């Protein structure tokens, strides 16, 4: 089954071969065949297909790739949010509230909540997302979180090192995370993450968990420099992490380090989370400085019930433009291709060259995400607008008018 999408007023491809930040084309058409993109070019040259959809001059772009979410949870933290808006600072301790609710929830309730939020993501144009464990914090609860996440998400990250559970000895808990807990979740996850922050895990504990994850064949992620200066960014770059996320508090050297990490091949993506910065009333991450220095950034929602209860990538893109001073092209690229790079999904990767130990990591070759080009997974969104500029020009307006994921029309 093939579908010709034509009448595209503005096509954002993110294909470097087409030039500019976003590989933009006018009066374009795209053909989807099965789950992949089969043809991209001028509408006047388009080949025939089984089905034809004319989008009437609207803008088409890759689906959002949300590379940082925490969607396996139960419960609600409205009261904590209200207190914050009344002046209370955010503290990592709020995680414990969600841990208690998550442990008490049934598998069906957790899967149902994930499904609800995944549908919300899709309706907003997000065609691929990562999600994390981290609200279970026992071997059994982290394992079931990883299983539930793996049934729905495109990428799953193990975040046993989210918080030391109440009443537990910190050193013994790190032993557990780096030992039995990691071993239990391994077949279900692609990456390991650690909340490296005052009040969560210090540098030595973070290093230990990341080293264990790396030895097990997982990609590395770090929650770093979220609530204040700290060792997270330095550690992430030193260990070759795929991403370091939050990055709100960066000095000149850390910005340089992130940029330089790309000098000899793949480096560490700096993932900015604008909705979280706003919702916790923290400074916005210095996305402009990062891009100017040459770093690779991703924009993600950080959807979770504590610090960022939104699934709207469009909101994050608008904030990145209006408040972080990115151009629309930079923000759209960071929210699509940037996320794909953070997840290691921007290029097709042969099964043989992927890490062999993590069960999910040893899976079949993956088509690439974040670009509209031949061979990529057929993930794209149509805006009810003539150009991507409207994402910032009309903030808060739901502009998603159609979405294809893996070749299937889902909105
Ligand atoms: O990315 N920083 C740590 N983890 C989440 C917050 C989780 C929560 O407060 O429940 C974050 O912001």
Boltz pocket constraint, residues with backbone or C-beta under 6 A from the ligand:
constraints:
  - pocket:
      binder: B
      contacts: [[A, 70], [A, 91], [A, 92], [A, 94], [A, 95], [A, 98], [A, 162], [A, 195], [A, 223], [A, 226], [A, 276], [A, 302], [A, 304], [A, 305], [A, 306], [A, 307], [A, 308]]
      max_distance: 6.0
